[in-house]
Amino acid sequence: MQSSQGCPIFNVACDAGGKAIISAIYCISFIFGVNFIMLNLVIAVIIDQFVESAGREGLFLDNTLFEILHKKMLLDRFLKRLRTKVCIALGSDKSAQCCSW
């Protein structure tokens, strides 16, 4: 079926001119924008529930970053002393391999 202008009857692009392209771009960008916002809302709810349950289980007992770093430094010092004692206990023949940890 042809109309009087030579365009098919169901072809919107012929009737609307350039407005069809603009409306298609708007529709696609709207769909992507709404999907992005909804995905962020779902992720925010999941993270909120995780933080709440982690707080109930006591995973956030350290209040500051400095406390965590202090504990890490203590553990590093303990491991260094432990490795030294293991190297000494193994003897002098294996100490070169042992102390290269």
N, C-alpha and C positions, 0 to 999 in steps of 0.2 A: 504494500500500500504506500503510495506516495502522496505527499501533500502538494500544495501549489508551489512551494519553494524548492522542491526537489529533495527534501529531507524525509526520511521515514517518519511516520506518525509518532512512534514511540521513542524517538531519539530526542532526548532532552537537551543535548548540547546544541542542536540547531536552533531550538526555540529560545534558549536562555542566553545564547552568546557566550561571553566569558564568565558569566555568573555561575555557571555549573561547575567550573574548575575551582572557583573560590569557595563555593559551598562544600565541595568535596574535600578540599584541604581543611576547611574549618571542622567538618564532621570527623575526619580522621584524627586531627590534632585533639579534638575534644575527647574522643574515645581513648586515645593514649593518655591524656592528662588525667581523666577520671580513673583509669586502670592503675596509674602510678599512685594516685592518692589512696585508693582502696588497698593496694598492696602495702603501702606504708602503714595504714591503720591496722591491718592484720598483723604485721610484724611488730608494731608497737604493743598490741595486746599480748602477743606471745612473750615478748621481752618483759613486759610488766608482770605477767604471771610467773616467769622464771625468777625474776628478782624477788618477788614476794615469797615464793617457796624456798629460795636459797636463803633468805633472811630467817625464815622459820627453822631451817635446818642448821643454822649457825655458820654458814659459809662466809659471812661478812663480819666476822668478829674483829678483824683489824680495821681500825678507823682511818688510819692515814697511810699514805704511801711510804713514809719514813719508817713506820713500824714493819712493813713488809720488807723493805730494803735492809733493815737492821737484822731481821730474821735470816734473810738470805746471806748476809755477810757472816753471821754466826755459823750457819751451816757450811759455808765455803771454808771457813777457818777450821771447823771440825773435820771436814773431809781431808784437808791438807795434812793435819796432824795424824789422822788415821792412816793415810797413805804412807807417811813417813814411818810410822810404827810398823806397818806391814813390810815395808822395804827393809827395815832393820831386822825384823824377825826372820825374813827369808835369807838373809846373809849377804855377803859381799859379792858372790858370784852372780846372783840374779838381781842385784840392786840396780844395775844400769837399765835393765828392761823394765823393772817395776817402777822406778821413779820417773819414767818418761810419760806417765799418765798425764 
